[in-house]
Amino acid sequence: MQRPGIKIQPEPIDRIIEVIGLIGLILLIGIPLLFFSEIPDTIPRHFGVDGTPDRFANKSQIWVLPIIGLVLYVGLLWTSKYPHLFNFPQKITEQNANKQYKQAVRGMRLIKVVLVWVLAYITYSTIQTAQGNQNGLGNYLIPVLIITVVGMLGYSLLQSTKKEGGK
């Protein structure tokens, strides 16, 4: 049986999430644009688990994360237009399609937000570290990122399996 292909109308919270993601994307691209002339010729290219730089590269490498972020953002934006192609933990029917699709698309929006803001933070921290203003990413980035991603996935899974009108 083919899943219903319906157009999902964003709610106000979805529009807010999109704006937050777009602001993050603008920062991700804007930060290197603003600071590029001030960046030393060598910048940190890789950070160890403790957040300190352990590999270095030419300053032109500052564009790697913004390019990756832009490609992933656009890819997730495009993919979220086709929720009927996603995998779901339960069977999609005419009765539950709107709820399931809406929740899945919201999850994609949240992934975009986390993605661009984390990449913007890493890009900013790379520049600050290269300029000697900071000593790496900090040792809290990985735990915060893990908690955020696991929390989002858990919340999305709970929402998608919750019965219509249930608690």
Secondary structure, DSSP 8 states (H G I E B T S, - for coil): -----------HHHHHHHHHHHHHHHHHHHHHHHHGGGS-SEEEEEE-TTS-EEEEEEGGGGGHHHHHHHHHHHHHHHHTT-GGGS--SS---TTTHHHHHHHHHHHHHHHHHHHHHHHHHHHHHHHHHHTTSS-SS-TTHHHHHHHHHHHHHHHHHHHHHS-TT--
